[in-house]
Amino acid sequence: MNGRDIEILVFDDEEAAAEAAADRLADAARTGLEIALTGGSTPRHAYELAALREPDWSGAGAWWGDERCVPPEDERSNYRLARESLLDRLSRPPRVHRIRGELDPAEAAEEYERELGETRLDLVLLGLGPDGHVASLFPGAPTLAERERRVVAAEAGHEPFVPRVTLTLPVLSSGRSVLFLVTGEAKAEAARAAFVEEPSERTPGSLVRARDGISVAIVDRAAASALSRS
């Protein structure tokens, strides 16, 4: 199924969608690519499966699309989620580029921007919130207009309500491959707005497409239920 400038792959259930995402993550790691990971609950199982498929990520780089401003051991930390479900399960881990959420948000953003430098991400993995947000770019937020900075501090626009650090739209869209993983009926309307309807700041996910690469959305049937609605 083709959406607006994106290929939509529909799988029977959440398990099948996680397996498809894991295959792509494992392939990227095997090839030694620069990979931007996402947070939230949806990718956890995909990370677990990716570690089983390819336990050697030593040639790859692991980055994060965003982070909550909490210490790395905090249960709300995107880094902690990836560490527990992916990094700790690998025989040979990747080069880890962690956003230091324990710092002041502005300081953490500046530090991560320096670390990112001119790195071009090869695979950008993204979730999609029920409100259509991606990374920590929320509907109508001023960060959506940022075109100069690569990393910025962001307001707490979603639970858990803590400040955040996020990659900006130009960086997310510069990825050679942008991969959305979206599951569950609660995401159905957001998926339609992000992948079928016209781009809008009301749905940040609609604004992220690989400028000169490929954009793919992996969704389960529940999340795809509104895509073909006229």
C-alpha positions as CSV (number, residue, x, y, z in Angstrom):
1,M,0.0,0.0,0.0
2,N,1.3,3.4,-0.9
3,G,0.6,6.5,1.2
4,R,1.7,10.0,0.7
5,D,5.4,9.7,-0.3
6,I,5.7,6.5,1.9
7,E,5.4,2.8,1.4
8,I,2.9,1.3,4.0
9,L,3.5,-2.4,4.9
10,V,0.5,-3.9,6.8
11,F,1.0,-6.9,9.0
12,D,-1.5,-9.1,10.7
13,D,-0.6,-8.3,14.2
14,E,1.8,-6.5,16.5
15,E,4.2,-9.6,16.6
16,A,4.5,-9.7,12.9
17,A,5.1,-5.9,12.7
18,A,7.8,-6.2,15.3
19,E,9.5,-9.0,13.4
20,A,9.5,-7.0,10.2
21,A,11.1,-4.0,12.0
22,A,13.6,-6.3,13.7
23,D,14.7,-7.7,10.3
24,R,15.5,-4.2,9.1
25,L,17.3,-3.2,12.3
26,A,19.4,-6.4,12.1
27,D,20.2,-5.8,8.4
28,A,21.3,-2.3,9.2
29,A,23.5,-3.4,12.1
30,R,25.0,-6.2,10.0
31,T,25.9,-3.6,7.3
32,G,27.5,-1.3,9.9
33,L,25.1,1.6,9.5
34,E,24.3,4.7,11.7
35,I,21.0,3.9,13.3
36,A,18.7,6.3,15.2
37,L,16.6,4.4,17.8
38,T,13.3,5.5,19.1
39,G,11.7,5.3,22.6
40,G,8.2,4.4,23.8
41,S,6.7,1.0,24.4
42,T,6.1,0.0,20.7
43,P,9.7,-0.8,19.7
44,R,10.7,-2.9,22.8
45,H,9.9,-6.3,21.3
46,A,11.4,-5.3,17.9
47,Y,14.7,-4.5,19.8
48,E,14.6,-7.9,21.5
49,L,14.1,-9.7,18.2
50,A,16.8,-7.7,16.5
51,A,19.3,-8.7,19.1
52,L,18.4,-12.4,18.4
53,R,18.7,-11.9,14.7
54,E,22.1,-10.1,14.8
55,P,24.0,-10.2,18.0
56,D,27.0,-8.4,16.5
57,W,26.4,-4.7,16.2
58,S,30.1,-3.7,16.5
59,G,30.2,-2.1,13.1
60,A,27.1,0.1,13.7
61,G,26.5,3.3,15.5
62,A,23.5,3.7,17.8
63,W,21.9,7.2,18.2
64,W,18.6,8.4,19.6
65,G,15.9,10.4,18.0
66,D,15.0,11.9,21.4
67,E,15.4,11.5,25.1
68,R,13.5,12.4,28.2
69,C,15.6,14.6,30.6
70,V,16.0,11.9,33.3
71,P,19.1,9.9,34.4
72,P,19.9,6.9,32.2
73,E,18.8,4.4,34.9
74,D,15.4,6.1,35.2
75,E,12.5,3.9,34.0
76,R,11.4,6.7,31.7
77,S,14.7,6.9,29.9
78,N,14.7,6.0,26.2
79,Y,18.3,4.9,26.6
80,R,17.4,2.5,29.4
81,L,14.7,0.9,27.3
82,A,17.1,0.3,24.4
83,R,19.8,-0.9,26.8
84,E,17.6,-3.5,28.5
85,S,15.8,-4.7,25.3
86,L,18.7,-4.4,22.8
87,L,22.2,-3.4,23.9
88,D,22.5,-5.7,26.9
89,R,21.5,-8.6,24.7
90,L,24.2,-8.2,22.1
91,S,27.5,-10.1,22.0
92,R,29.2,-7.1,20.5
93,P,27.5,-3.7,21.0
94,P,27.5,-0.8,18.7
95,R,29.2,2.6,19.1
96,V,26.7,4.2,21.6
97,H,25.9,7.9,21.2
98,R,23.6,8.6,24.2
99,I,21.8,11.8,24.8
100,R,22.7,12.7,28.4
101,G,19.2,13.3,29.8
102,E,20.7,13.9,33.2
103,L,22.0,17.3,32.1
104,D,20.1,20.6,31.7
105,P,18.0,20.2,28.5
106,A,19.7,23.0,26.6
107,E,23.2,21.8,27.7
108,A,22.3,18.2,26.7
109,A,21.0,19.4,23.3
110,E,24.2,21.4,22.6
111,E,26.4,18.5,23.6
112,Y,24.5,16.1,21.4
113,E,24.5,18.4,18.5
114,R,28.3,18.6,18.7
115,E,28.6,14.8,18.9
116,L,26.3,14.3,16.0
117,G,28.3,16.8,13.9
118,E,27.8,16.2,10.2
119,T,26.9,12.5,10.7
120,R,24.2,11.4,8.3
121,L,21.9,8.8,9.8
122,D,21.4,5.7,7.6
123,L,18.2,4.4,9.3
124,V,15.9,6.5,11.4
125,L,13.4,4.4,13.4
126,L,10.4,6.3,14.6
127,G,7.2,5.6,16.5
128,L,4.0,7.6,16.2
129,G,2.0,8.9,19.2
130,P,-1.8,8.9,19.2
131,D,-1.5,12.6,18.8
132,G,0.7,12.2,15.7
133,H,4.0,13.2,17.4
134,V,7.4,11.8,16.5
135,A,10.5,11.8,18.6
136,S,9.8,14.8,20.9
137,L,8.2,16.9,18.2
138,F,4.7,17.6,19.3
139,P,1.7,19.0,17.4
140,G,2.0,22.8,17.0
141,A,5.3,23.0,18.9
142,P,7.7,25.8,18.0
143,T,10.4,23.2,17.5
144,L,8.7,22.1,14.3
145,A,9.9,25.4,12.7
146,E,13.5,24.8,13.5
147,R,15.7,24.6,10.4
148,E,19.2,25.6,11.6
149,R,19.8,23.5,14.8
150,R,20.1,19.7,14.5
151,V,19.2,19.0,18.1
152,V,17.1,21.1,20.4
153,A,15.5,21.1,23.9
154,A,11.8,20.5,23.8
155,E,8.9,21.1,26.2
156,A,7.1,18.3,28.0
157,G,4.3,17.8,25.5
158,H,3.3,14.2,26.4
159,E,3.4,11.8,29.3
160,P,5.7,11.5,31.1
161,F,5.7,15.3,31.5
162,V,9.4,15.9,31.7
163,P,11.6,18.2,29.5
164,R,13.1,16.5,26.5
165,V,15.9,16.7,23.9
166,T,15.1,15.9,20.3
167,L,16.5,15.7,16.8
168,T,14.9,18.3,14.5
169,L,12.8,17.7,11.4
170,P,15.7,18.4,9.0
171,V,17.9,15.7,10.7
172,L,15.1,13.1,10.8
173,S,14.3,13.7,7.2
174,S,17.9,13.5,6.1
175,G,18.1,9.8,7.0
176,R,18.7,7.5,4.0
177,S,15.9,5.4,5.3
178,V,13.0,6.5,7.5
179,L,11.1,3.6,9.2
180,F,7.9,4.1,11.2
181,L,6.7,1.3,13.5
182,V,3.1,1.8,14.5
183,T,0.8,-0.7,16.1
184,G,-2.6,-0.7,17.9
185,E,-6.0,0.7,17.3
186,A,-5.2,3.7,19.4
187,K,-2.8,4.8,16.7
188,A,-5.2,4.4,13.7
189,E,-6.3,8.0,13.3
190,A,-2.8,9.2,13.8
191,A,-1.5,6.8,11.2
192,R,-4.1,8.1,8.7
193,A,-3.1,11.7,9.4
194,A,0.6,10.9,9.2
195,F,0.7,8.7,6.1
196,V,-2.4,9.5,4.0
197,E,-3.6,13.0,4.6
198,E,-1.8,16.2,3.7
199,P,1.2,17.2,5.8
200,S,0.4,19.4,8.8
201,E,2.0,20.7,11.9
202,R,-1.0,19.2,13.7
203,T,0.5,15.8,12.9
204,P,4.3,16.0,13.1
205,G,4.6,12.5,11.7
206,S,3.3,13.7,8.4
207,L,6.3,16.1,8.1
208,V,9.0,13.4,8.3
209,R,10.0,11.8,5.0
210,A,13.4,10.8,3.7
211,R,14.3,13.6,1.4
212,D,16.5,11.5,-0.9
213,G,16.0,8.0,0.4
214,I,13.1,5.7,1.2
215,S,10.3,6.1,3.7
216,V,8.4,3.0,5.0
217,A,5.7,2.6,7.6
218,I,5.3,-0.8,9.2
219,V,1.9,-1.1,10.8
220,D,-0.4,-3.8,12.1
221,R,-4.0,-4.2,11.0
222,A,-5.3,-2.4,14.0
223,A,-3.2,0.7,13.3
224,A,-4.0,0.4,9.6
225,S,-7.8,0.3,10.1
226,A,-8.4,3.9,9.1
227,L,-5.9,4.2,6.2
228,S,-8.3,3.3,3.4
229,R,-11.3,5.2,4.7
230,S,-12.7,7.6,2.1
